[in-house]
Amino acid sequence: MSKHNETVTITFTNKTVIRVVIFVAVAFLLIGFISRISTALKLVLISAFLALALNPIVSFVCKQLPNKSRVQATIVTYLCALLVFVGFVALVIPPLVSQSVDFVDQIPISVEDFRNNDSPIVEFIQTHNLTNAYTQSISDIKDNLGSVTNRAFSLATLIGSGLVSVITVLVMTFMMLIEGPRWLARYYTMISSKKLEKHKQMISSMYRMVTGYVIGQLVVATIASIFAFFALSIASTILHVNINPIAMAGIVGLLGLIPMIGNIMASVIVVISCLFVSLPLAIVMTIFFIIYQQVENATLQPYIQSRYNELTPLTVFVSAIIGVSIAGFLGALIAIPVAGCIRIYLKSTYGETLAPSLKE
């Protein structure tokens, strides 16, 4: 029996080669274009998320107004949100700045000051044999003082850019709240009658998921900040320690808006702040956060998450990490609902094949 070597020849026509080249070129151009407008896309996504979150309030206010004006309802909602934000800043920022100033005042800036200072910070450094590392850090800071002006200018530029971004997001959110219903109505007119009901159900599910997520995280963060405030107030009073519980509770409430990792970040910041004031207070707050985290994970978080999506804890955690890497704090806030919306879209389009139910 003889064996024959068969040779297979594959030929490409000029048209096929041209198509491949065009496809690769378009792909590179598209990637470059998206990278160029990535900042603008982030602002648009954040604005869309805020518009979805505020829409239930705007719709409720609109129904209460005599003329049913959505523009006026949006203005009223914006003013109320602004008052809440200003109140939060006025309540949290001044105590936080004051405590930071007190903390800096306690830091010895020379070796002689270090020897003569008896503040809790110095006691902590001496107790844990960190004297050499501390003096080296002070020396490095002094060596880098010459670049303070440039860093201050960079910081001012960064703050100015951030302020422009905030104003842009506020304006786009305002426009989306006003024009959103019209966009949705136009979108429905482009859908065939056979698929219209399916698309309405999909969008309605996404809307309920986003609004439920926002309300749920606000509730969780508020409860965490209240418990942290009372824990700090009681512990600092018993231990006769001077610390501002309002500022610390504000940090817990703000970072608590980030699912999964927000409370961990807040607890680390609060415990470190307490550590420089009083070691017993830091130990007490560490125990408090461990116990509270277990209670929250067993009660509040499962209830809230089951209401706004069916994502697993791993998916929520990964989404939050990706959101932080893309757009920082705001990215972490919108990453979870974006992941939930993607799941709803896959489930609506492809059924349970690509997006099976993740609930046990």
Summary of the structure (lengths in Angstrom):
residues: 360
radius of gyration: 27.3
end to end distance: 60.4
largest distance: 99.4
contacts: 966
relative contact order: 0.08
helix: 82%
strand: 0%
